[in-house]
């Protein structure tokens, strides 16, 4: 890390956004859902896929999805099973079912056009407060604060002077982002995306590149000498190997690859622990990702 200046002045909130937006103009990764002519539906699909999933894994799946179902009506006309199959191993496959249902709702309620107001977006299946704000901001340039994991880290360091954001505190973090957000909707949209990009590529969790940061001169954490984090931490997720999550994934892999009902004894060859298999099947059926049919289990067709 660079040698620390004797002190750093805290910048006016607008100065942080201006600096990030100038940096983002030349540093933004050329992600396809950021293209100027991209449709609101394409943005919505990207936001569903990007939930808790890395960009590198999302991009090829998003591109294939948009080739096959370029509009909500295209997806709504397909069986849910096809959405789950194309989702493949992107993770959290309930998102595929939610996206299929959201497409159906967009067709039925909004004439096939993605709505732009938050209340209508929130009424769609699988769209929570974060996703609604992200769609409104990135698809329609509505002025809403959008705070993801990367943005939380940028705010924690640059504004609060701590190394990590700690457990989520939605109300406080939205207020902090709102205070930084430019009044102009287009500039606000850019800053929402730029803050995410800064956290993803420069202000990273483990090895921040402070010498490349456009707001290093006004970063409170840098000014304090990069103190180690000693606050509360998020609970770590349980180990994947040998878990029920792994068993669910193994059953889903078999159901996706088969275009026929898969007998329980075939699934038992894959998940050999009978109790884990039972929990996996029961959970998938309860979530609507699998249905019981004559001869075994299959993906939902309706």
N, C-alpha and C positions, 0 to 999 in steps of 0.2 A: 504494500500500500504506500501511497506517496507520503512524503514528510508533511506533517500537519502544520498548518499556518498557526500563528500565535493565537488567533481567535477568529471566529466566523460570525458575521452579522446575520441575523435572521432576515430572510427576504420577505418583502410583501407577498401576500398569497398569489397575486397576479403574476409576479416575476417568476415563480416556480412553474406555473402553467405555461407562460411564454417560452421559458427556456426548454421545457420538455417538448412543446409543440415544434419549436425550431429544430431540435434534435431529431424528433420523430419524422420530420419531413424528408430526411435523407437516411435515417437508420432503420426505418420500418422494414420488417421482413415482408416479402411480396406474397402474402397469404391470399389465396384465391377469393375468400369471402370478404376481403377488403377492397376488391376491385370497385371502381366508381359505378359501373353499370350493373352491379350484382342486385338480384331481386331480394325483397324482404323475406321471401320464403327461404332463399339460400342462406340468409343471415340466421333465420330461426333454426334451420337444420344445424348450422355450425354451432350455435349456442347449446343445443341439446347434446351434440357430440362432444363438445369441449368440457362438459361438466366432469371434473375429476379425471380428465384424460389428457395426455400430452398431445401437443400440436402435431408432432411427427407421426403419431399413430392416427390422428383424426384426418389429416389431409387426404391420403389416398382413399379412405372410406367415404369421406364427404364428396370427393370428385366422382366416385363410382355411383354414389347415391343420387347426385344431381343429374348425372347422365341418364339414369333410369327413371327417376321421378322428378322432373324439373319443376313441377307445380304441385300444390297441395292436392288438386283433383287427381293427378296421376297416382300419387301414393294412396289416396283414399279408395281408389278403384282396385287396388291390389289387396290380396289376402294378408292379414297380419303376419302369417307365417313367413311370407316373402320378406317382410321388413326385418323380422328376427334373423332370417338367414343372411341377408345382406349386411346386417349389423356385425355378423361374424363374431370375432373375439375382441370387440372394442371395449367390452366391459359394461357392467350394470345393464344387462339387456332389456330390463323393463323400460329403459328409455326408448327402445325401438317401438314397443307397444304404445307408449305414451305419445310418441311422435306420430304414429299411425292414427291414433285417436284424435290428436290435435288437428291433423290434416282433414279428417272427416268433419270435425267441428267447424273448421274454417270454411269448408265447402257449404255446410248446412246453415251456418249462421251469418257468414260474411261474404257469400257469393264467390268463394274461392280466393279471396284476397286477405292477406295477413292484416289484422287490425293494428292500428298504431297507438291507441290509447291504452294506458296501463290496466284499467279495469277489464277491458275486453281481452287483453293478453293474459291476465291472471286467471280468467275464466276458462282458458284452454287447458286441456289435460297435460300435466307434466311441466307447466310453466309456473315457477315460483317467483317471488319478488325479485331475486337477482336476474333471472332469465328475462322477465318482463322488462326490467329497466334496460338490460343489454340490448334487447331487440328494438325497443323504442329509440334508444340512443344511436345504435349503429345502423339500423335499417331506415330510420326516419329522421335522424338528427334532432330528436327531441332532447331537451336539456334535463337529463337525469344523472345523478351520480351512479357510477358502476364500479363496484369494489370487489375484486377477486383476490386470491391469495397473493399475487404479485403486487397489486396495488396496496394491499394492507401493509406489506413489508416496506414499500417505498414511503408511505405515510409514517409508519413507525420510526423509521430511521431519519428521514429528512425533517419531519415536523416534531415528533415526540422525543427523538434522541435516544432511542433504544434499538438494540440489534434485531429483535424479533417482535412480531405483532402480538404474540401470545394467543390465547383462546379468542375466538370471534366475539366482538362486541358490536353488533350490527348498527345499533342506533348511533353510537359514538363515531364509528368509522364512516357511516354515511354523512354525518354532520361534518366530519373533517374533510371528506372529499367534496362536499357541497361548498365548503368555504374556499377550496382551491379552484373550483370549477369556473371557467370564464362565463360571462353573461351571454356572449354570443353563442347560439346553439351549435354552429359549425365548429367553432373553436373548442366548445365543451366536448363535442364528439371526438375531436382529435385528441384532447387531453385525456379523456377516458381510455382511449386506445393506447396513447403514448405512455401513460403511467403503467399500464399493464406490460407494455413492451419493455420499459425500463427495468421493471422488476424481473422480467423473464430473461433478459439478455445481459444486463449490466449490474443492477442491484440484486444479484442472485443470493440465495440463502447461504451458501457455504463459502463462496469465494467471490465477493463483490469486486467489480473492477472500478474502484473509486477514481482512478486516474482517467477513466473514460466517461465519467458521469457528467451530464450537463448541469446538474445542480449541486455538484460537490462543494462549491464555494459557500453554499448556504445550508448545507446538510448539518442538522443539529447533532447527529450521531458522530459524524466526522469531527466536528468542532469539539466534541467532548472527549476525543481520543479513542473512538471505537470501543467503548466499554462492553465487556461481556454481558450477556443477558442473564439476569437472575430472577426473572419473574415467573409466573405460572406458565405451564406448557400444555399443549393439547395432548390428549390421551393418544398413545400410539396404537395403531390398528394391530390386532392379533396376527400372529404368523400365518401366512397363506398355506404353506405346505402342511398337508394333513388336516386342513380346516374344512368346515362345512361349505365355505365359499368355493374352495377347490372342487369339492364333490359336485356342487351345483354346476360349475363350469364344465366338468367332465360329462355330466348328463346332458347339458345343453349342446355340447359338441356332437354327441351321438344323435340327438334329435335334429339338429341342423343338417347333418350329413345324410340323414335317411329321409326318403320320400315315401315312407310307409310307417305304420305304427312300430315302435321298438318295444319288444317284449321285455318284461322286468328282468328275466334271467340274463338277457344280453346286457342290460345296464349293470347287473350284478357282476359281470365279468370286468367291467370298467371300474366300478366303485365296490370293492370287495367287502367293506365293512357294512353289514346289513343295516345297522342303526344309522350310520351316516347316509346311506343310500335312501333309507326311508325319510329322513329329514329333508334331504335334497329334493326328492320327488314331491313330498307334501308341500314344501315351500314353493316350488316352481308351479305347482297346480294352484296354490293359493294366490300366487302373483299373476296368474293368467298366462304364464309363459309355456305351460304344458297342459294338455288335456288328456283325460283318460278315455281311451277308445277301445273298441274290441281288439284284443290282441296286444294291448300295451299302452304306450304313451306317444303323443305326437305334438307338434307345434300347433297353435290355434289357427284355424282357417277362417274364423269369423269373429 
